[in-house]
């Protein structure tokens, strides 16, 4: 499932965020990927997927 990709393959998530220009930080406490979303502040990758903030497409 896409929502758990941050645990299964975090490097792929990071590469996709970098390619898309989406600002993020990686938590030093638990390794979660936190996105910086305008108007929302910091949101976890999983929450962003759940809320539909991130759209996915195949290239």
C-alpha positions in Angstrom: 0.0 0.0 0.0 1.2 3.5 -0.9 0.5 4.8 2.6 3.1 2.5 4.2 5.8 3.0 1.6 7.7 5.2 4.0 8.4 2.1 6.1 8.8 -0.4 3.3 11.1 1.8 1.0 11.8 5.2 2.6 14.5 5.9 0.1 12.0 5.7 -2.8 9.7 8.1 -1.0 12.6 10.6 -0.4 13.7 10.4 -4.0 10.1 11.1 -5.2 9.7 14.0 -2.8 13.0 15.4 -4.0 12.0 15.1 -7.7 8.7 16.7 -7.0 10.2 19.6 -5.0 8.2 18.8 -1.9 10.0 20.0 1.3 10.4 17.3 4.0 12.5 16.4 7.0 13.3 12.9 8.3 12.6 12.6 12.1 15.7 11.7 14.0 13.5 10.1 16.7 11.5 7.5 14.8 12.6 8.0 11.2 9.2 9.3 10.0 9.1 11.4 6.9 7.5 14.8 7.7 6.3 17.0 4.8 6.1 20.7 5.0 2.7 21.5 3.5 1.6 25.1 2.9 -1.3 25.9 5.2 -1.0 22.7 7.2 2.6 22.9 8.6 4.4 19.6 9.2 2.4 16.5 8.2 3.6 12.9 8.3 3.9 11.1 5.0 1.1 8.7 6.0 -1.2 11.5 7.0 -0.6 13.4 3.8 -1.5 10.2 1.8 -4.6 9.6 3.9 -5.8 13.2 3.4 -5.1 13.1 -0.3 -2.5 15.9 -0.1 -0.1 13.8 -2.2 -1.2 12.6 -5.7 0.5 9.6 -7.3 1.1 8.9 -11.0 3.2 6.6 -13.1 5.8 8.1 -15.3 
